[in-house]
Amino acid sequence: MGENDMKIKITKTELICVMSLVLIWLMAAPAAAYYSDTGFPVVTRTSGTFNGSVYIGTTAPSGGSFEVPNGTVLWARLYTGVWGGTSGNTGWENITFNGDCTSNGLGPIHLEGASDSNPNVWCTGCGKYWIYYDVANLVNSGSVNTATNMQINGTICGPAYATVLVVVLEGGDNPKNITYWVNDGSKYAPCTTYFNGNVDMGFVNGANLTMMHITAFEPACATCLKFTGHTLDTSMITSNKFDMNTWNVFGYMSSSGNNAWSNNGEDEYVTIASAILIVENGEDETPPYTIDHDPAPNATWVPRETDIIVHVRDGGAGVDTSTITMTVDDVDVTGSVSIIGTKTDYTLIYNPPSDFEYEQVVNVTVDASDLASNTMDTDVYSFTIKGIDYWQPYTTGHDPAPDETNVLIDSDIMVHVRDDYDGVDLSTIVMTVNGVDVTGSLAITGTPANYSVIYDPPVNFSYKQVVNVTINASDLNTTPNVVQDAYSFTVEAYGSDLIVSVIDAYHGTTYFPDPNIPPCFNLSNEVDVKVENTGSVAASESNLSLYADDEFIGKMGVSAIGARGSTVVQFKWTPAGCDCDDGCDPATYTLKAVVDCDNNVVELNETNNESTAQETAYWAGYSADESLVTVINGTIRGGLLYTTGDGVYRMLYDHGDITTVHYGVNLPSGATVALARLNVYHTWSKHDYPLMEVKITNQTGTYPLPLTVSYNDRPCDNPAISFDYPFGNYVYNLTPYIRGSGSYTVTVKNNGTATNESDFCIPAPGIVVLYQDDTKPLHRYWILEGADVLEGGRREGGGNLALEECINNITFEGNINMKKVADAVLGLATPWGGGAWGDYCSYLYFNGDEIGKDVYHGYGTPHNRTLGSISMYVGGTGAQMGVNVTNVSGHLNLSNNVVGQGDDGDSMMAANAFLFVEYETKAPSPFFMYGWVFHGDKTECNSPAVNITNQNTGEEWQAETDPAYNYYQVLISSHNVSTGDLLRICDVCGGNVTAFNHTVAPEEIDNGGFEQNITNAGDLVITGIWNECLDNCTICYRIMNMGHAAVPAGHNTTLYVDGIEMACDEVPVELTLDASYEGCFDGYNWTYNPPADNITVCADSNDMVVEIGESNNCQTKTWACGDVNDDGVINMADVMTLWYCYANYPTPGAHEISNVWAADVNCDDRLNMADVMTLWYDYANYPTPGAHEVNCC
């Protein structure tokens, strides 16, 4: 029982209900399944007309109280909603009403997902339950009623929506004459529910529609509900859990055929659970009214021959036609009025026997009563007849426009002739073109108010021709008013003219242009440039150049383009930028395209070849942009366990929400825990990165866990990204709390507050246990962790990324003794891996080889597999974890093996990777350590006392010696030492003590031992050379005593540049064993001599120190401008090191510059992107050799 469950107070009633669970388990019989992927229609369950009320109440998902009014209960239903998480999750819920858990189907109920057989359960989609109980006999009217919904057990997520009570009551304290419909079901939108039957609109005083939505809307939708064809506002429905709202639909009621249509907008998970229509009936006290007057009241310039039209309407009993009267200028004309329509809407039409007079003011009255004897106020209005038309027609919409130039030679001539009063007389329209009457060739359409006149010349115009046009027309006035319009335009010249009309940068897919698919930083993007020839002659081949903020991108050829034709040329562009998680923002570039940039084409206009466009580049956070880091690697006899226990995906959206996960750790007998870590993966964190409190309970108590490290990733704001919600992996050290096999409990709590909000979701958290077991073979192993969210497959809302851009490559750094490899196993823990559908998928690569497709297990169902020494366990149903364990023996490399996880639409997060390479098990072999001991002057030291200690294991051995010889030896076995062990060798000879360390090398294990002579002397070695050129180019060094005895002060260190001695420096301190000293040649300022200088520094140049070795005193470095990593070669590794160091990518300190002087390639005493680009362009000879050259001071 979890922590929360223990806090529940079990009442007597609840105890009875829980006990009855056992009987239900035993007695449950198969029945028809009540599950549908798309839902169950919302239909009428009860309806009628009576004096009373309909009560609709709602409480929290877990239940609450309902204040039901007085009245006789005719019908009642209790509804409650449960979120299953998936259609495969099952579990027990306990529903009570007024303390009753045994009647009417109340009490424990087993929800069975896609196999559900409960007759009162509607289960839809991914485990969305809507449950109902008929409780009319249990409702207490006039008092408080209570209901509860409690989860008992199972994998369902428990109450998630609401608990609702609907009661139909007759009589009561304030009864009303109502007609009602209660419709219910559980149907995914879009859907329609009907309120069948006739409504006497003469007695309707009001109407309200109540709708229950489950999980709506995300994003919001303001127009997703219609009542009988009329749109209702749904903008307030945004909880994405449960919403119940009521709309006034009185104005939309119809006498029959009323219905409610629900849409889902852009949210495919919207469900309609109930629709309740309540119509209030009463006496008709509203009189008729008039509407849609023609002419309208106060209208002017009304034609003399007009009819008079008006509508008389009534929303109640209807208009009584016998009461309709109309007067016109105080004359009763009712007998001449034509009346058509129905009682709700009559149309009155009066056709006067003669035309009205010019400028006459016509006064009209209309009277009517309805069938309920309600009389309307007399409608009195007037309008004014037109006067004599003194205004001439006019022309508009000329095409070509007056004075327009560069008109196409095959253009038509179009113009509109308009008149705002009597209208244009069609027979008077006349057009001339260059003095020729073309009226007979005109195409004229339209009305007298607006005629469109089009002339299609029989032959094309001449190049550069000036075309003169006249158009004349009169209006329909008795004394016609005349318009005379004259204008001209100029035809295009002969030649070609190239322009750039569109520049569109995008990533992967475009609708040309589409701002919702923008370019991405550090990825190859497409730039489409549309080139048009606006001239009258074909343009020959040319070149097109593209620039970003005046930085040259490239040049492309443009094929020949016909007259008024176009073509699209595509460039590739990779803008540089960094992650929003690193504080970087999108960047807006000015892209400039220049067509005919080499002036190969003779054009009509040589000044319009250039065009610009603004394009903003964004970080593509769903790409493979984060690296997993090595937590630990080495050798061990043992194995690894990864487990998510019984954990499942949980939504921790509210402050204080908590989830509990139980783990069973089962290790081999005698095994000990070397390392244990908890990974709490998270997603959908809507208030930046989550705040969580994590605790573990072991055999000794419950302990809060401090965060060890967090790995974070996010999509970043981008028009192509639907949700910029962070993902990540919070890691906690469990080594002090998991010391062996046993049961462990982890709780994860939303630790947000009202002022510091936090809401997030987690899949099953994973525990990694590395254990030592001396009975197992020796393994070379790696454990890596991190967080890199991936979404390829060109998925909409994911940035439109391709598979190759979403391959997270993980390097297991270090060497492998291939001669000893017996087996190699790869383990992966990848949240959300394996949840793909349709054509989406994922791929697994190892050292570049594709070794699997859709390899992840555990997303929806449990998974358990052990391969070699790696065990992977997912115990919960709906854990939303993807794990995989694979043999990679046939794909191993000698060093730096790489596993790639490719997302082709799966939408997953690379988080944990394990590689265990098993070495062949051999019987212990002898391991022999021996050598000879000498005094500092190289003479033999007989009868030495030699002691060797393994610093890694604590074992200690005393060497065998002979009083007459300076020889010593130690014989142990290969089980006593391993590669990398640090051995401390101590010797006492002639009163002098010598002590130093020796690291066991792989070849010494292979060879069965090593020879180590001991000399009571020092050994000086130069371990570092650098310059301080940001000051005065002084060369500095580090000297170290790597011998067996201290070295006194006073010896010299000498500097050589290109073989020539330049300076000396005396070491002023004694150097004990492994001690170092840093000095500088202060008297010498180095000046760089391109292309490179050989810098040599030698220790003990005056040979005053007796050393173990005299041939290792010197170190030489080659310094060249641009050799950032100081490896003697200038290549892309230097460019990337400089770039990543400057950008602190992926984290500050992840990449360091070895030679700061060599990195300042533009000699400005600072490191920035200018150095990165100069070095890159110089190395790449971009755009041409010598265009950019490095220059270090």
Order of alpha helices (4+ residues) and beta strands (2+ residues): alpha-alpha-beta-beta-beta-beta-beta-beta-beta-beta-beta-beta-beta-beta-beta-beta-beta-beta-beta-beta-beta-beta-beta-beta-beta-beta-beta-beta-beta-beta-beta-beta-beta-beta-beta-beta-beta-beta-beta-beta-beta-beta-beta-beta-beta-beta-beta-beta-beta-beta-beta-beta-beta-beta-beta-beta-beta-beta-beta-beta-beta-beta-beta-beta-beta-beta-beta-beta-beta-beta-beta-alpha-beta-beta-beta-beta-beta-beta-beta-beta-beta-alpha-alpha-alpha
